[in-house]
């Protein structure tokens, strides 16, 4: 996938470098171009037409069979009204370009068996930036990012140079002297750009469903930022830095019980031994119920279950934690950041103790 403006030759230059100059040639099955309306017209006339048809010439000259590029693979950037963009100049144009470029890259990275090569050589600098950033958001280990390098410099962005030919072909350089240059002697190489893979920080719905560029960036920022949790006793909910999670009554009280002990630096509970209920845990839990909902707020069924069992059992303890973690996972869009707020075991067996997966100073009881 390449981004381009008025220089569609970045497609043939990059394809040439991937196929001819690489120790392990990368021969794509599909080529896609993201560009402006004028860029699409130039690509149609120079790359895909019968004459000069530079893309087809390259494939014939270097024996590239099965590399697919047609007009359907030339994607025109559009503004928020759906009209094709002639150029990218306004903040709104930039936002539209960012969303569309990142959406194409998201789609191209859905197939786990595919490998995506992104060229950021063409178009406005913002287009290249968005292509590189979007690959950071969605890219996988098998994906690559590059910038094409052309030598001599007079051939860079030259309207008549598309790739180094096998047979002699003379054009005149863009320099003041317009010296004649044989395209056969040109050098086209790729500068590979490493990128940080942030895909693991995206919620599943953003990896698999349509999402804007800004939304994806914010989701990754949340996953990388320092976690902080407010346990709000008044509204019976949990608040992360920018999310609010409501838990069912019993789950909230259980979470509140553990989070409060963590925040206050008190001893955290261990999982009760199988067949040996913990009456003290039941007392602490029912006390937390009264703190949140008052004396009349304790559910009779909860009290009866704990009293009948003679305390909090292993099954009650672990099943409640499992329900809470599942609720958090779903409420936080199955994002990796949910791991930071789940209840987890701390320490080593048999002394493992349970609390939210946070430090004491990252929890506020309000």
Steps between C-alpha positions, in 0.01 A plus 500: 500500500636839400389855569560744217410843376614615158779241467344159427846369408558420869290189430726365225818614674405323823382187320827489303707532817301229677536255216845572356714648777398295802699195613161332550267645234156608620256448214157626605175347384329841514610861471285778642546875460344762728502844344311819413266540205775653285742229616250231398464650154878509456528141617230393253669676208863409574484165680191323372435624147617327185750774430724560685365238750809500721367251753427240233835573333682433824315171551574384146864609508578326829265205465265594784196281451195523721566845651157663496447875462201652324280806541307333784826489698551875466324650800413871498500689828170669577385773736231467767231573238628212288642719224840410351791704635704695247760570769548483878508853636245553778483339846182324388679362192781372721255327732321335209831384349614360835177304546500355148869405494481333840178320403661351188801385699270352766318304229823381337630366832189296587624191317755333729648313203578816303802730509462871433771727361422871539682763294482851645707658225234700316241767564492767763720447805184458706394206282831326560478572871148357524602189304793438735301574814210281385741213443623549857140474618404193298823347369623151582850348511483397132414852376753754372526877450731664249598816313631470145838654412592590141847576364612717327303774672384651170275198452317539829138594421597529133177482295661262244682265738309203640762229558847394377446342160684195373563653160646847428254785547622858513315785669619843602553590863312761700819694575585830335727331247241237414769242448399181323463198732460138401216353712686170488772646723263634769502357851179451694523373856277489806570659833325283758347680796451309826168564669369434848226236495208627705233261373493317835377822664185525289162366612375214286215708357751754365719228348208323336247778444514839336666767713629852449870581521456721807290238681768237440778732624302580814440130567873422478582800718264367765669161494847655531415764760536458875182333627290668768173382647230672701264270688196724541288380789226755435420396142610137546736514201867485405668782309820466302663811356233534232254214548224423743411140577185395682510166680207299632435565867676197647798529262550867584502431874750217458728723289459785749596266785826397334584843356453673834732258677757551224476880517528500879798263501315235699548127469342361186290182506622163381275259318317287761612138518267255334256372762614756761282815476638830636249657746721812536487565127123468506486751786727747315300462180164555675653800676597643160139445389380713792757774424373526143126436532425532870371240744185439296698474177652160570321244290339230712600236249868604524492493880320166505742343249804603703347405838378165375848418366660609827695777326636587159579187301766449236234465232322823604832688515634388160169506312435860610848604384441326166168683450657837586790450259265393222283809559808727489630330185172559318444853637850608392446369145729201548796741503834400654456781753227288662781279632615790717173523689412133531530317832815291494700272726816658642796310641584130485306193601380425761523861623332665199276788592231663286446865406453724196810485281612846614730668747346646816568859386311434175173439684273765648193414707250779463 
